[in-house]
Amino acid sequence: MSDRRRNLSRRGSALLTLVSLSTVVLSGCGSGASGDEGQESADLAQANLTFADYGGDLSEAMNSSWLEPFSEETGAKFTQDPSMDPAKIRIQVETGNVEWDLAEVDTWLANQQCGKQFEELNPGTLDASKFSDGYVTNKCGVPVLGWGAVLAYDKSKFGDDPPTSWADFFDTKKYPGKRCAPASSPPGQFNMEAGLLADGVAPDELYPLDVDRAIERWRPIADDTAFLESSTQQVDTMISGGAAMCIAYSSRVYDAVKGGANWQAVWPTVIRNWDNIVVLKGSASNEDAKAFLDWMSDHPEAQDQLAEQVAFASTADDSTGRGDPLLAEYLVSNHRDEGTSIDFDWYADGVDAASMKWQEAFVG
């Protein structure tokens, strides 16, 4: 992700990282199976799969909601590696020294590298009827983990006239105070969209992004903005009062509010995003890894279970965070009629040039 929204940096503590590194070893349950199903369970009982993610509480939720149930059914074993990095995927595939079988990646990267760094999946795994509208965007990744970037503000700062739009984020005269925004998601992602929407671009005309126009919209407030390298810094900034307004990841606003921050998300500004789980090209266990993704697509309740633990929505149905009103508020699946969505194909084609321009303008 670079850090992206989830790095704990988006997620968590040293203890959670140690938990993520542990190997999940659970016995199979194929004793009553017969025929092909029984043979598949017997084969998977020998499977040892390495799953690359970003660690922390989300990694723990994926373990308890996805990996452990699959292990209980099949006997397959998982090791979670919390050091996921797209550059490591590229090196592993190019050198043929593939250590990871499965990885949690950006959807634009799955679109870009489908058939190159990532294996195409079995027919039926990505049957669009198994997912909510629009989530399947390539032949290589199972869509998971709905989230987004959103304007969030300190409720104590603006009384009964709070910000309601991206234009307000850039209006430091009417809404004075420090801003914060992601430094890399990749670089410029969400910030460019916010700048263009603030400058009057209609959501349905946002792509292809006018990167130069977005940069010019940012120049007047760049010195008043803290560009944060990690998403944990977003939480810390909101809790400490280090900014009046932020472009923040929806899951991290939830974490901050849950932790006591008096902040509010402006949902009409949400820029929706989601991830993909992929199988690396050259994985020695690629068929077993594909079997796990088959299972994921056939078990929407696994995503629902995760969405009851952390503020990442199911892509298989519109999970509502039942039982926890605060969690429900921060699931983007409950705001599907608001805001806009990332254009993953545009990022797949244009991310390198756009990020370079952004970094030249604001990093140097």
N, C-alpha and C positions, 0 to 999 in steps of 0.2 A: 503494500500500500504506500511505499513510502509510509508514513504513519497512517494516512487516511483516517476515516472516522473511527476506526475500531481498535486502534492499536493498544489500548489500555496500557502503554500509552493509551489507546481507547479503553483499555480494560484492566488492569488490575495489579495485583500484588505479587511479591515473590512467592508466597505460599501457593497462589493460584497457578503460577507458572510451573511450580513443581508438580502440582496435581496434573496439569496438562501434559507434562512429560511422562507421566506414569503410563505403563502399558495396561490396557484394559484386557483382562483375561477372564472370560466367562465360559462356562461349559455350554455345549450345544444342547438343543432340545429336539433333535430329530428322531427321537425314539419311536414316535408313532407314525412317522412318515412312510410313504411307500412310493414306488415308481420313480419318475424323474425327480419329483420334489425331494424324495428321500436321498437320491443320489446327489442332488445339488447340495443338500445340507451336509452330507458326508464329505463332499469335496471342499465345501467352505469351512468345515471344521478344521481343515489344515491351513487355512488362509491366515497370513500375517500381513496386515496392511498398515502403512504409515500415512497418516493424515496430517497435512501441513495447514496450520491456521495461525492466528495472531495472539493466542494465549488469553489468559484472564477469565473473567466471568462468562463471557460468551463461549469460550472454549469449553468451560465446565458444562454450560447448558447444552452444547452440541453433544458432549459426551453422554450426559444422562438422558437426552431426548432422542438421539439418533444412534450413537455407536453402541451403547449398552443394549438397547432393545434388539438391534441387529445381531449382536454377539449372542444374546440369549436365545434367539431363534436358530442361529446357524452354527455357533461355536467359533466363528471367525474372531480373530484377535486384532486389536488396534493399538498402535502407538501414536500419540499425538505429539507433533513437533511444533512448538509455538514460534518458530523463526521464519514463517512464511515471508517470502520476498520474491517478486517477479524476476529479479535478476538471477536469483538462485535457480528458478525454474529454467530460465534460458540456458544457463551454464550446464545444468544437469542434462538437458536434452541435447545440447550441442556436443557435449563430450561423451555422451552415451553412458555416463555414470549417474543413473537415475536412482535417487534414494527415496523419493516420495512417490507414493502411488496415487494419492488424492490430494487436492489442494482447494482451498477457499480463495477465489480470485474475483477481481472486478469483472463485471459483465462485459465491459468494453474490451477487456483483455481476452476474455473467452471468445468474443466475436472475432477479434483480430487474429488470434492464434489457433482457431479451430482447424484441425487437420494438420497443423504445423507442430506446435508444442503440445497440443491436447488431442486425445483420441476422440473420434466420433463415437457416439453411444449407440447402444442396441436399438433396433426399431421398436417403437412403442414407449421407450423410456420418456421421450419428450412429447408424447401425445398431448396436444394443446388442451384437450378436454380435461386433463388432470390438473391443470393450473388455471389460475385466474387470468383474465384476458390480458394479453400483451407481454406476459412474463417470459415466454420462450422466444429467444432471439437468435439462437444458433443451434448447431447439431452436436455440440460437445459438452454443454454445461447444464446441470440441473439447477434451475433458479431457486434461490433461497434468500432469507434474511432481508425482508423489505425494510428500508430505512430512508432517510432523506436529510438534506440540509435545510435549515429554516432560520428565519430572523427570530431572535430571542432577545428579550429586554428585561432590565431590572425594573420591577413594578414599583419600586419606591422612588424612582427618578422622575416620572412623568405624570403623576396624578391621574386626572380623569381625561387626559388627552394623550394616550399612549401612541406609539408608532403602529401603523397598520399596513405598511407597504415597503417595498424595497426603496422607493423614492425617499421615504422617511429615514431609512438607514443612512443615506448619503446626505441628508439635510442636517448638518451639524450646527446650524444657526437655530433652527426650531427645536432640535433635539441634541443639545450639547452633550459632550462626554466622550470618553475613550471608546473606540470600537475594537472588536477582535474578530479574526477570520482565520480560516485554515491556511497554513503556509503551503501545504502540499497534499493533493488528494487524487490525482497528480497536481502539480503546480498550476494554479489558476482555476481549477475545476470548482464550480459553485460560485466563486468570486466573479468570474466572467459573466455567468448567467445573471447573477444579482445586479451587476453593473448595467447590463443591457436592458433588463426589465425595468430598472430604475430610470433608465434613459428613454423609456417609452416604447421599447420594442414589444410587440404583442407576443404572448407565450407561443402561439402557433406559428410565429415567424422567427423564433429564436435561433434556429439552426438553418444554415451553417452559421456558427458564431462569428460575429465581426470582432475579432480579437483586438484590433487597433482601437475601435470605438470603446470597447470595454475598458481597455487600459486608460484611455483618456478620461473616462468617467471616474476612475479610481484615483487619478493623480491628486485632486484637491483634498482627499481625506486620507491618503496613504500615510502621512506623518502622524495622523491621529489614530492609526490602526496598529494593533499588536497582531502580527501574523504568527500564529502559534504552530509550533512544529508537531506537537502531540495533542491528541484529543483529550488526554487527561488534563492538559493545561486548560482546555475549554472548561472543564468541570471546576478546576481550581479557580479560574478567573471569575466564573459566575458566583461561586460560593464566597469568595473573598471580596467581591465588589470591585474587581480590578478593571471593569469596563461597564459602560452603561447599556451597550447593545452589542450583539455578536451575530455572525453567521456561524451557526453551530450545528452539529449533527444531532438529529432528533433523539437518538439514544442517549447522548451525553447531556442534553437538556433534561431529560428524564432523570438521569443519575444526579444532576445538580439539584433539581427540585426535590427529589427524594432525600437528598442530603441536607436539605434545609434552605436552599437558595430561594429567594423571593423573586423568581423569574417566570416569564410567560413566553410561550411560543406563539408566533403569528402564523396560523396554519394556511391562510391564503397565499403565503410566500413559499410554501414547501416546494423543494426541488427533489422529486422522488428518485430513488436509486435502489438497486438490489445487487446481490452477489450471485456467483455461480460456483458449484462444486464440480471439478473437472478431474479427469484421469490423465496423468502425464504420459506423453509419448515415450515409449521405451520402458515403461513400468513392467517388471517381470511378473507382476500379479495383476495385469490389466483386466483380465476376465473376471477375477474376483472383485476388483474395484468396480467394474461395470455392474456386477451383480448387486453390490451395495447401492449403487445409484438407481438400479431397477427397483430395489426395495423402497428407496426414498420416494420415488414417484408413485408407488403403489400404497404408501402409508402416509396420507396427509396428516393424520393425527400426530405424527412425529414433529411436524412443524408447529402444529397447534400447541403441543406440550412445551416447546421451546418458547413460544410467544407468551406463555404464562409465567416465564421466569425472567426474561429480559425484553427490552423494548425493540425487538426486531420482529416484524410481522411475517406471517406465513404467506407464501406465494401460491399455495395450493387452494386456499380459500381465504375469505376476508375475516381473519381471526380478530376477535374483539377484545381480548384481554379480560375475559369474563372473570368476575370476582375481585378485580382490582381497578377501581375507577381511574387512578393516576396512571397506571400502566396502559389502560385502554386509551387514554387521551394521547399517549405518545406512540401508539402504533399507527404507522402511516396508512395501514389498510382501513383505518377509520376516517381517513381524509382523502379518499380517492377522487372525490369531486372537487378538490381544491388544488391550487398550484399547478405545477407542470412536472415533466419527467426528463431525465437525462436522455439525450440521443446517443445511444451506445455506438451506432454505426459511425456517427460523426467523430466520436472520440477514437474509435478504432483506426480511422483514416488520418485524423488531424491532430492527435494528442501531442506528438513530438514537437511539431512546429509551433503549436499554440503555447505549450509549456515553456519552450525556449524563449518566445517573445515575452511572456509574462515574467520569467526570471530575469531577463535582461532589463526590463522596466523597473522591477521592484527589489531585485536581489543584487544585480550588478555582476 
